[in-house]
Amino acid sequence: TSRDAILTGTPPEWLFASGNQAAIELFGAKNLEELIAKAPWEYSPEFQPDGISSAEKARKMLTQAIDEGSAFFEWEHKRLDGQLFPAAVLLTRVESDDGVFIQSSVRDISEQKKIESELQQTLLNLEFLVEERTSELKSSTKALESAQLEMQQQLDTLNKAAIVSETDPHGNITFVNDKFCKISGYSREELIGQNHRVLKSGRQAKGLFVGMWKAISAGKTWNGEILNKKKGDLGYYWVDTTIRPFTDENGVITKYVAVRFDITEQKAQQEAIFKQAQKLKASKDELNESHAKLEDVNREFMSSLQYAKRLQETFIPSANEL
């Protein structure tokens, strides 16, 4: 069973057709019947945090999933009791003999958002501390030592919570934490000075990275899912990645800081669900084929029976004729 809520929707209204136990629990329904009795928009507030109406934005995401095969985004959902919560949503287009439908994977990211907020505040605190301490450090060595200790504690918190790296404006790695080294299989010495392309899996569309660089080089924060390749033959791993540009006082980008969370298990569960769906489809096709063959046999039997009856009527005299 998946810890993510999995639901399916069918056109043209895109009403929910099915959902797993995690979906029932996530949205606070008593059972599947209650879950799918509600229209999808009843599980969202009228407007999303960016001010766009939920209905308008949902149509845009559905169109993207249909056109491109999938759409990954963050969404503010609403439980049946009215409670709002942030979620990561993956819409996937699935094609079957019955037509096209959308599979929606929903994960409550309240805890992740809390961590991200704390990390963001940590970064802001670090910037503030550096600026605040600069003037004080000119006259106090003790103040310098205190600031350095506080900054180190903040960084320790950051490094224990996430996979962190820094690059120069050209994308060359200048810092990686221990979690980065552990999951990638590379040592710190092997990574420093390298471009992140050393981790590229080659299994994702080029457009994903073109869009990423377009966003961060314009000074925008970027978020998305990336499949990375470990060192040698150690395999692959998925990370939910957020990259933030840092600029100097003139607005020139000086470095990029990337914070990642390992979502390999989540992606494996999604793949398992998809494969199970494919197996069910194959079983259905085999059943339909067997049913068709049975109908052919039945027709041949009835034809033979009718032929035998005609022979009997032609060559065997009836009781009256005898």
C-alpha angles and dihedrals in degrees: 000000000000123000086213121084109249120196134165128213132191132208147285098027092020092222116169114269100178143358139183129240091266090058091051091052096041095055095038098245123155093224144341093277091058091044097055094037088076122075115244093248090059087070092061135063117249091260134027120232091264090061096252116128113257092231093053094045093045091055090051092051092046090051090050092050092049093046100040102027096247145024127202120194145136120260139182108233131189127219122221090260090058097255113144123218137171117247141183109228129197116190114195127188111228123190123205139159088269092056138262124328136171124240113205121200112194126188126185104234097180091120092045090050089051090052092045090050090050091048091048090050089047091055091047090048090051092052091046093047092050092051094043095046097045094078093041094049091063089071104025128054089181091058089052093054091048093051092048091052092049092047091049091052090051091049091048089055091050094047094049093051103047150012104266135188139163129207136186119248089275094056097255114144115251100165139018128175127225094264089056091053093045097052096040097044092228125119120236090250091055093052104043109097093015124114118243087247086085085076096044112128096202088223099101131076116269089230091069092064094039088057092046094053092044090056101044095041086056089056096257127132113245129204129186148122117274130188109217129191119230122224116289113333097337092115136234137304135195122227132188098223133200117185121191125188119223120209137193126237089281094054094253114143111246101174146345123237117202123196116191138184123204109243097164092119092051092051091048090053091050090050091049091052091050093050091049089053090052091051091051090050091050090050090051091051091051091049092051090049092050091049091052091050090049090053090051091052091048092052091050090050093051091048091052091048092052091048092052090050091053091050090051092051091048104045107021114071117229123241091260092053091052 
